[in-house]
């Protein structure tokens, strides 16, 4: 058994590790991703309706667009807030006046997007369309689910 006492232990410094340890960063990012995936569906609240299946055409969603939901019990919702059908025309007229006050051109006026439940009678949806027509809304569209490809 031999021992080297001639060399000083302080002279031998360990080599510095100059690489970045990314494992903690990846762990933190995965936890944040999971948190966002769990909380986003809780934050987004819409009126629960079963949309009919049809061919989807991509629409340009603008913040001034009005989303009207009609559930199976014929309750009407204006941007997710309950409303009476009789009040719709006045709300549509107000939306048009606000857009005109901002100087919006006729082709960029607010659009009405109707989310009608699959089981609702067409008469309830027809009342919404009539109110939009009476108010002078030029564009009315329907939001549907894409067809099942199976």
N, C-alpha and C positions, 0 to 999 in steps of 0.2 A: 504494500500500500504506500503510495507516494503522494506527497503533497507539495504543491508549488507555492512557496511563500515569498518568492522573489518578485512576483507581479502584484501590482496594486489593483485591488478589486474596483476602485473608483474609476480607473481608466477605461474599463469596458462598459460602455453605456449600451443599453439595448437599442436596436434600430427603431426609428419612429415609424408608426403605421400611418402613411399619408393617404390611404384610400378612404372614401366616404362610405360609412355603413348605412345602406339604404333600407335595411330591413325594418327599422322602427318607422321610417317614413311611409313605407308601403302598408304597414299595419295600421297606422293612423288614417291613411287615405281609404283603406277598405272599411274601416269602422265608420268614417264619415259618409261614404257611399251608401252603406247599409242604413244609416240613420235617415238620409235623404230619401231613399227608396221607400222606407216605411212611413215617413211623415207626409210626403207629398199627397198621396191619396186621401189622407185625413183632412188636409187643408182645402183641397178642391171640393167644393160642395155644389152640387147641381140637383135639380129636381129629378127624382128617380122615375124615368119613363123607359119603356121598352120600345126602341126605335124599329121601324120596319126595315126590311132588307131591300136594297136596291143598288144600282150602279152608282158609285160615288164620283162626283166631279169636284175637283179641288176648288175651293173658294178662297178668296182673299179676305181674311178676317181683319176688319178694321175696328178700332175701339168704339166708333160711333154706331156700329151695327147694333140692332135691337134683337135680342133672342127671346122669343115667346115660346113657352113650354105649355103643352096641354096634356094633362095626365088622363088616365083611363076614367076618372070620375068627372071629367070635363072641367076641372079646375084650371084656371089660366094663370100663368106666372109671367111677369114682365121682368126680364133680367133676374130671374130666380126669386122675385118678390111677388107674393099673391096679389092679384088685381081682379076687379070685376070687368067683365067684357064691355060694359057700357063706358068705362073709363079709358079703354084702349085708344079710341079715336082721338081724344084730347091729348093723351100722351104722345101719340104719333105726330099730331100737329105741333106740339111743343118741340119735339125733336127736329122737325123740319125747320121751324122758326129759328132754333139755335144754330142749325147748320147754315141757314141763309144769313144769319147775323155774322157768322164767321167768314162769309164770302165763299162758301163752298159751291162749286158748279153743280149743275143739274145731274150730271152723270156720277158725281161722287156723293150724292145725298145718302143718308142712312138707309141701309137695307134691313128688311125684317126677315129673320131666320126662324122658322117654325120647327120646334121639336115636338112632334105629335106622337103620342103613344100608339102602338100598333093596334090596341083594342078600342081606342076612342072612336066615337061616331064622327063621321065627316062633318056633320052639322056644326059641331063645336069648333073644328078647324076652319070651317067656312065662315063662321062669325068673325074670327080673327082676320081672315083675308078680306072680308067686307069692311071691317074697321080700317084696315090699311088702305084699301081702295078709296074709301070715303075721305081719308086724311090726305090722300095724294102721294102715298108711297109708291115709287116707281118699280122697285125690285122686291119681290117676295120669293124666298127660297125655302126648301124643306131640308132638314138635316136627317139623314138616314144612316143605317149601318151598312157596311159593305156586304155583298152576298157571300154566303158560305161557299167556299170552293170545293168542299168535299162531296 
